[in-house]
Amino acid sequence: MSSGYHEQYRYNGSNVSRSKSSTRWLREHFKDEYVKRAHADGLRSRAVFKLEEIFARDRLLKPGMRVVDLGAAPGSWSQAVRTKLGDTGQVIALDILPMQGIHGVEFLQGDFCESEVLLRLEAALQGERLDLVLSDMAPNLSGIEVADQARAMQLADLALDFARSWLRPDGTLLIKLFQGTGIDQFIRDLRRDFRRVSMRKPKASRARSREVYALAQGRKA
């Protein structure tokens, strides 16, 4: 698989010019109640609260599950999964960015589209397939909505291709999407591959954000 994955992978405030919109984003970010809670609890990012809400509602995790977290850095989702699984199962974090280690989480740094990283993943799984694939990936933001949406959908397609290859039959994919061009077709693709597809908008997701989460359960064999 090929993509512009390396250059468009993740939002980072240092890559955004100090325009009025980015200044507003920073101001809102540091006033955000979930940001404050994450800092107070020593968590790596506010994104963990989105995942915890979905986990609580849909009861996705069971002891002994094998889970991969795509685009894991800074690691809040991997950390939450490991905490909930306790000493059971396997949690593997994948990211092109470096990530501080988490006890009980195997971190593979690199592009999950590249064969070398996939060989390392295969070795870590010892021939087993995954029960759950998580993707909270988002593109670097250019401020050009059409371009940003196209990049977001490209990342979603890559995550779905990964899930098709690595999920066991009846496995689950939880993936972040952005409302806009391409999302309807993507959901139709999910419904071809999975028995149940539901949309989630966690309370921790900012109201004005276009982000939603697709929960695809029961991968068809």
C-alpha positions in Angstrom: 0.0 0.0 0.0 1.2 3.5 -0.7 0.1 6.8 0.7 1.2 10.3 1.8 1.1 8.8 5.3 4.4 10.2 6.4 3.8 13.9 5.7 0.0 14.0 6.5 -0.1 11.8 9.5 -1.0 13.8 12.6 -2.0 17.2 13.8 0.8 19.0 15.5 0.4 22.5 16.7 4.0 23.3 15.7 3.0 22.7 12.1 0.2 25.2 12.1 0.8 28.9 11.5 -0.3 31.2 14.3 -3.4 32.3 12.4 -6.5 33.5 14.1 -8.0 30.0 13.9 -5.0 28.3 15.4 -4.8 30.9 18.2 -8.4 30.3 18.9 -7.8 26.5 18.9 -5.0 26.8 21.5 -7.1 29.1 23.7 -10.0 26.6 23.6 -7.7 23.7 24.1 -6.2 24.9 27.4 -9.7 25.8 28.7 -11.1 22.4 27.8 -12.4 20.5 30.8 -11.1 17.2 29.4 -7.6 18.7 28.8 -7.6 19.8 32.5 -8.8 16.4 33.6 -6.1 14.6 31.6 -3.4 16.9 33.1 -4.7 16.4 36.6 -4.8 12.6 36.2 -1.4 12.4 34.6 -2.9 11.1 31.3 -1.2 11.5 28.0 -4.0 13.2 26.1 -7.7 14.1 26.4 -8.5 11.5 23.7 -8.6 8.8 26.3 -12.0 10.0 27.5 -13.5 9.4 24.1 -12.3 5.8 24.1 -13.4 5.2 27.7 -16.9 6.4 26.9 -17.1 4.1 23.9 -15.7 1.2 25.9 -18.3 1.7 28.6 -21.2 1.9 26.2 -20.3 -0.9 23.9 -18.3 -3.2 26.2 -15.6 -3.9 23.6 -12.9 -5.3 25.7 -12.7 -8.8 27.1 -9.8 -10.5 28.9 -7.2 -12.0 26.7 -7.9 -9.9 23.6 -5.2 -8.9 21.1 -5.4 -5.2 20.3 -3.5 -3.0 17.9 -3.6 0.8 18.3 -2.8 2.5 14.9 -1.3 6.0 15.2 -0.9 5.4 18.9 1.4 8.3 20.0 1.3 9.8 22.6 -0.2 6.5 23.8 -3.3 7.4 25.8 -5.5 4.8 24.0 -2.9 2.0 24.4 -2.5 2.9 28.1 -6.3 2.8 28.6 -6.6 -0.6 26.9 -3.7 -2.1 28.9 -5.2 -0.8 32.1 -8.6 -2.4 31.3 -7.2 -5.7 30.1 -5.0 -6.0 33.2 -2.3 -8.7 32.8 -4.2 -10.5 30.1 -4.1 -10.2 26.3 -1.7 -8.3 24.1 -1.6 -4.6 23.3 0.6 -3.4 20.4 1.0 0.3 19.5 2.0 1.4 16.0 3.2 4.9 15.1 5.7 6.6 12.8 6.3 9.0 15.7 8.4 8.1 18.8 6.4 7.2 21.9 7.3 6.9 25.6 7.1 3.3 26.7 4.1 1.9 28.5 4.4 -1.1 30.7 2.7 -4.1 29.1 2.4 -2.4 25.6 4.6 -3.4 22.7 5.6 -0.4 20.6 6.5 -0.7 17.0 7.7 2.5 15.5 7.3 2.9 11.7 4.8 3.1 8.9 2.3 0.2 9.2 2.0 0.3 5.3 5.6 -0.9 5.1 6.6 -4.6 4.9 9.3 -4.3 7.5 6.9 -3.0 10.2 4.3 -5.7 9.2 6.9 -8.4 9.6 7.7 -7.1 13.1 3.9 -7.1 13.8 3.6 -10.7 12.6 6.5 -11.8 14.8 4.9 -10.1 17.8 1.6 -11.8 17.2 3.2 -15.2 16.7 0.8 -16.1 13.9 -2.3 -15.0 15.7 -4.9 -12.5 14.5 -6.3 -9.5 16.2 -9.5 -9.1 18.1 -9.7 -5.3 17.9 -8.1 -2.6 15.8 -8.2 1.0 17.0 -7.5 4.0 14.9 -7.6 7.6 16.1 -5.4 8.8 13.3 -5.9 12.3 11.8 -4.1 14.2 9.1 -1.9 17.3 9.5 -4.3 20.2 9.1 -3.7 22.6 6.2 -6.8 24.7 6.8 -8.1 23.7 3.3 -11.1 21.7 4.1 -11.3 19.7 0.8 -7.6 18.7 1.1 -7.9 17.9 4.8 -10.9 15.7 4.2 -9.2 13.8 1.4 -6.2 13.1 3.6 -8.4 12.0 6.4 -10.3 9.6 4.2 -7.0 8.2 2.8 -5.9 7.4 6.4 -9.3 5.8 7.0 -8.9 3.6 3.9 -5.4 2.5 5.1 -6.7 1.6 8.5 -9.6 -0.4 6.9 -7.1 -2.2 4.7 -5.0 -3.1 7.7 -8.1 -4.4 9.6 -9.1 -6.5 6.6 -5.7 -8.2 6.7 -5.1 -8.6 10.4 -8.5 -8.9 12.2 -9.8 -12.4 12.9 -13.3 -13.3 11.7 -15.9 -11.6 14.0 -13.2 -9.0 15.1 -13.9 -5.3 15.6 -12.6 -2.0 14.2 -13.0 1.4 15.9 -12.0 4.2 13.7 -12.1 8.0 13.7 -13.7 9.7 10.7 -14.5 13.2 9.7 -17.9 14.1 8.4 -17.6 15.2 4.8 -16.9 13.9 1.3 -16.2 10.2 1.2 -17.6 9.2 4.5 -20.8 7.8 3.2 -19.0 5.5 0.8 -16.6 4.5 3.5 -19.4 3.4 5.8 -20.9 1.4 2.9 -17.5 -0.3 2.6 -17.5 -1.1 6.4 -21.0 -2.6 6.0 -19.7 -4.9 3.3 -17.0 -6.2 5.6 -18.7 -6.2 9.0 -22.0 -7.4 10.3 -22.8 -4.3 12.5 -21.7 -0.7 11.9 -22.6 2.1 14.4 -21.6 5.7 14.7 -20.4 7.2 17.9 -19.9 10.9 19.0 -18.4 10.8 22.5 -19.1 13.7 24.8 -15.3 14.3 25.0 -15.3 15.1 21.3 -15.7 18.8 20.8 -19.2 19.7 19.7 -18.1 21.8 16.7 -15.6 19.1 15.6 -16.5 17.1 12.5 -15.0 14.0 14.0 -17.1 10.9 14.7 -16.2 7.3 15.4 -17.3 4.3 13.3 -17.6 1.1 15.3 -17.6 -1.9 13.0 -18.2 -5.2 14.7 -18.4 -8.8 13.5 -15.9 -8.9 10.7 -17.2 -11.2 8.0 -15.0 -14.2 7.2 
